[in-house]
Amino acid sequence: MNILLVNDDGYKSIGILSLAKKLSKNHKVTVVAPQKCSSGMSHAMTFNKPVTLQKIENEFFDCYATSGTPADCVKIGLSLMAGNPPDLVISGINDQANLGTDVAYSGTVSAAMEASLEGLKAIAVSSEIEKEEDFEYVTNYFIENLPFYLKLVSQTYCISVNINPPSIGNKGHKIVSLGVRKFCDIYLIRKDDNNLYSYTLIGHPINIENKEDTDVYWYNQGYTTITPLFADASAKARISYLNSKITN
């Protein structure tokens, strides 16, 4: 296959390099990734200002670093590959899981979503990495199961795959909806010599009970979760209800 590989952690991240190196043994791989970590960028795009592109020397695959966002990486990658479009876009491997409401903020997932908007098959892959060596396990697990994931993905939606690290292992796969994952928001506030205040957001996940049909629930039970995601985020089940409020 001809594969475009993107991420939000940057072109130097271990996750994307591990995946690119192993995929390149059997596939044509092109990496287009941010110059620096762009986590939490969601579906941000760069408009009306230049995005730089730098060719990075690599003996295994074509690699480019950009000043743009993860979604920019997809569009720039498609431009670079215009003569031979990708059969598949993979975003990751992200070094944290993207579960439940994480998806609203995730640059990893949004890059896959951008690819699906372009009519391409796309997979976002994430894991709660505990140590550097975990990437090899997650990479191997993903590639071993790639034929299965390809049966599930479509040109009209992407899939978000969350793989547990080796310390937990993976009992199998669950195709599930998004759950709820919230964080305790804590800001570190500092004042500099110019009397300007800086706010640094930190925090940790809050334990929220999730239903059994959600990714949060099954991931915590030791399963790899797969969630199909559509660009159409309208709450269709509520449209008729809202229309009734207008007419009544």
C-alpha positions, 0 to 999 in steps of 0.5 A: 500500500501507499501510506501517508503517516501523520501525527500530532507529537512531531516528526521526531516522536518515537511513535511515528518513527517506530510505525513508519520504519516497520510499515516501510518494510512492506509498504511505501510510506510518506511521513508528514508531521509537525516540527514540534509537538502539537497535541491538543490542536484538534482540527485547527488549520492554518489559513492565509499564512505560510506553512513551511516544509522541510525534507528530513533525510531518512533511509527508510521512508520519505519524511517531511516536517512542517510548521503546520497543524496535524490537519495541515499535515494531511493536506500538505501530504496529499499535495506532495503525493498528488501523483500517487495518492495514498491508499491509507492515512494513519495518524499516530502512534499517539503516546496517550490514549484518545478516549471519550471526550479526548477526541474533541481535543485530539490532533491525532484523531482530527488528522484522521478525520481530515483524511476522511473528509478528503475521501480517504481511508484513515485510522488514528492509533493511540496508546497510554504509553508508560515507557519508551519500550512500549511503542514496539509492542503497540506498533507490532500489535497494530501492524498484526491487526492492520488487515482487520482494521482495514475491513472496518474503515471506510472512505466516509468515516475514520476509525480511532483505535486505542491499544493498551500498553504491554503492562496491561495487554489486550484481550481482544477488540471492542467496537464501541461508542465514545464514552466520557473522560474528564480532567481535573483542570489545574492552572499553574500561574506565574508572573514575569518581570514585565508584570505579565501572567502565564497560565499553564494547564495541567491536570489528571483524569477524573474517574467517571463511571461509563456505560458498558458500550463505551471505549472508556469502559472497555479500554479499562477492562484491557481491550483494544477499542475501535470507534468509527467517527464521522465528520457530521457531528450534528445530533440528528436524534435531537433535530426533530425535538428542536424543530418541535420546539420551534413549531409549538 
